[in-house]
Amino acid sequence: MNSHLEINDHFHLSPPDEKDIPRYVEFLNDMDIYNHTLTIAHPYTENDARFFINMCRGKEKEYGQVLQFAIRNKNEEIIGGIGFHGKNLFDAVKHKDEIGYWLAAPFRRQGIMSSVIPVILDYGRNVRGLSRFEAPVYEGNIASEKTLLKCGFVREGIMKNAYQKNGVFIDGIMLAKVF
């Protein structure tokens, strides 16, 4: 099981670890991340980070593969995260999974995520045997939509009232890439 994936000379992916907790708390308290994700809490606490790391380890045992990765710089510091939801429980949908990601504010608009996404797709294809990748985004998350389109995803449509956050329904945009 490969748990270290090279992006380039400056960045790589590896599983989240307890040493990342302070950076998770620092970076995931960003309201922009909260506003564009469904399951990241605000405020984001050390307990949230520990819960996430334990969930990642549990899913790794359940699936026999790493599903969540920390995006790290060459100093091994976490700058973001990317991974799979791991929903493919039934034979009819084992060929697909949903990806989600975030990037800390100081590292945005540098093309990092456009380099990370192809690596996670290769991992999904070669290690997990996936052929369809879904990446729904909240309507209005233009930066994420542009990044996915740049990585070859196709806008499949709008999902009306797909999400509910803070008592408000949010439309989603389904983007997908099929191999």
C-alpha positions as CSV (number, residue, x, y, z in Angstrom):
1,M,0.0,0.0,0.0
2,N,1.6,3.2,-1.2
3,S,1.0,5.9,1.4
4,H,3.5,8.5,0.1
5,L,2.7,10.1,-3.3
6,E,5.1,12.6,-5.0
7,I,3.6,15.7,-6.6
8,N,6.8,17.5,-7.6
9,D,10.0,18.7,-5.9
10,H,8.1,20.9,-3.5
11,F,5.0,18.9,-2.5
12,H,3.9,15.4,-1.7
13,L,0.9,13.5,-0.2
14,S,1.0,11.3,2.9
15,P,-1.5,10.2,5.5
16,P,-2.5,12.7,8.2
17,D,-0.8,12.3,11.6
18,E,-1.0,13.6,15.1
19,K,1.9,16.0,14.4
20,D,-0.4,17.8,12.0
21,I,-3.0,18.7,14.7
22,P,-1.7,22.3,15.3
23,R,-1.7,23.1,11.6
24,Y,-5.2,21.5,11.1
25,V,-6.5,23.8,13.9
26,E,-4.7,26.8,12.5
27,F,-5.8,26.3,8.9
28,L,-9.2,24.8,9.2
29,N,-10.5,27.7,11.3
30,D,-10.6,29.7,8.0
31,M,-14.2,30.8,7.3
32,D,-13.6,30.4,3.6
33,I,-12.9,26.7,4.1
34,Y,-15.9,26.3,6.4
35,N,-18.2,28.1,3.9
36,H,-17.2,25.8,1.0
37,T,-17.2,22.4,2.8
38,L,-19.9,20.4,4.3
39,T,-18.2,18.5,7.2
40,I,-15.4,20.8,8.5
41,A,-16.6,22.3,11.8
42,H,-16.2,25.9,12.9
43,P,-14.6,26.6,15.2
44,Y,-12.2,23.7,14.4
45,T,-10.6,22.3,17.5
46,E,-7.9,19.8,18.5
47,N,-10.7,17.3,19.2
48,D,-12.0,17.7,15.6
49,A,-8.5,17.1,14.3
50,R,-8.0,14.0,16.5
51,F,-11.4,12.7,15.4
52,F,-10.5,13.2,11.7
53,I,-7.1,11.4,12.1
54,N,-8.8,8.5,13.9
55,M,-11.5,8.3,11.2
56,C,-8.7,8.2,8.5
57,R,-7.0,5.3,10.2
58,G,-10.3,3.5,10.6
59,K,-11.1,3.9,6.9
60,E,-7.6,2.8,5.9
61,K,-8.2,-0.5,7.9
62,E,-11.7,-0.9,6.5
63,Y,-10.7,-0.3,2.8
64,G,-7.1,-1.6,3.0
65,Q,-6.0,1.6,1.3
66,V,-5.3,5.2,2.4
67,L,-8.3,7.3,1.5
68,Q,-7.3,10.7,3.0
69,F,-4.0,12.5,2.4
70,A,-2.3,15.5,3.8
71,I,-0.7,17.8,1.2
72,R,2.7,18.5,2.5
73,N,5.5,20.9,1.6
74,K,9.2,19.8,1.4
75,N,9.5,20.5,5.2
76,E,6.8,17.9,5.9
77,E,4.4,20.6,7.0
78,I,0.7,20.2,6.1
79,I,-0.7,22.9,3.8
80,G,-3.9,21.2,2.7
81,G,-5.8,17.9,2.4
82,I,-7.3,15.8,-0.3
83,G,-9.0,12.4,-0.3
84,F,-11.9,10.1,-1.1
85,H,-15.1,9.7,0.7
86,G,-15.0,5.9,0.3
87,K,-18.7,5.4,-0.4
88,N,-18.4,2.5,-2.9
89,L,-20.0,-0.2,-0.8
90,F,-22.2,-1.8,-3.5
91,D,-21.0,-3.5,-6.6
92,A,-23.0,-1.2,-8.9
93,V,-21.0,1.8,-7.8
94,K,-17.6,0.4,-6.8
95,H,-16.1,2.0,-9.9
96,K,-16.6,5.5,-8.5
97,D,-15.9,7.7,-5.5
98,E,-16.1,11.4,-4.5
99,I,-13.0,13.5,-3.9
100,G,-12.8,16.5,-1.6
101,Y,-10.0,18.8,-0.8
102,W,-9.0,22.1,0.9
103,L,-5.9,24.3,0.7
104,A,-4.7,26.7,3.4
105,A,-5.1,30.4,2.5
106,P,-1.3,31.1,2.2
107,F,-1.0,28.5,-0.5
108,R,-4.0,29.3,-2.8
109,R,-3.7,30.6,-6.3
110,Q,-0.3,29.1,-6.9
111,G,-1.4,26.1,-9.0
112,I,-0.8,23.6,-6.2
113,M,-4.2,21.9,-6.3
114,S,-4.0,21.6,-10.1
115,S,-0.8,19.6,-9.5
116,V,-2.3,17.5,-6.7
117,I,-5.6,16.5,-8.2
118,P,-4.0,14.5,-11.1
119,V,-1.9,12.6,-8.6
120,I,-4.9,11.6,-6.5
121,L,-6.8,10.6,-9.6
122,D,-3.9,8.3,-10.7
123,Y,-3.9,6.8,-7.2
124,G,-7.6,6.2,-7.4
125,R,-7.3,4.5,-10.8
126,N,-4.2,2.5,-10.1
127,V,-4.6,1.6,-6.4
128,R,-8.3,1.8,-5.8
129,G,-9.5,0.6,-9.3
130,L,-11.8,3.6,-9.8
131,S,-12.9,4.9,-13.2
132,R,-15.2,7.7,-12.3
133,F,-14.4,10.6,-10.0
134,E,-17.0,12.9,-8.7
135,A,-16.3,16.3,-7.2
136,P,-19.4,18.2,-6.3
137,V,-18.9,21.8,-5.2
138,Y,-21.2,24.4,-3.8
139,E,-22.7,26.7,-6.4
140,G,-20.6,29.9,-6.2
141,N,-17.3,28.1,-5.4
142,I,-15.8,29.4,-8.6
143,A,-12.2,28.8,-7.7
144,S,-12.8,25.1,-7.0
145,E,-14.9,24.7,-10.1
146,K,-12.2,26.3,-12.3
147,T,-9.5,24.1,-10.7
148,L,-11.5,20.9,-11.4
149,L,-12.3,22.0,-15.0
150,K,-8.5,22.7,-15.5
151,C,-7.9,19.1,-14.4
152,G,-10.2,17.6,-17.0
153,F,-13.4,17.4,-15.0
154,V,-16.7,18.1,-16.8
155,R,-19.6,20.0,-15.4
156,E,-22.5,17.5,-15.4
157,G,-25.2,19.7,-13.9
158,I,-26.7,21.6,-11.0
159,M,-28.1,19.7,-8.0
160,K,-30.9,21.8,-6.5
161,N,-30.9,21.9,-2.7
162,A,-28.3,19.2,-2.6
163,Y,-26.9,20.4,0.7
164,Q,-28.1,22.0,3.9
165,K,-25.8,24.0,6.0
166,N,-26.7,26.3,8.9
167,G,-30.4,25.8,8.0
168,V,-29.9,27.0,4.5
169,F,-30.2,24.9,1.3
170,I,-27.3,25.1,-1.1
171,D,-27.3,24.1,-4.7
172,G,-24.4,21.9,-5.8
173,I,-22.6,21.6,-9.1
174,M,-21.6,18.1,-10.0
175,L,-18.3,17.8,-11.7
176,A,-16.9,14.5,-12.8
177,K,-14.0,12.9,-14.6
178,V,-14.4,9.5,-16.2
179,F,-11.5,7.3,-17.5
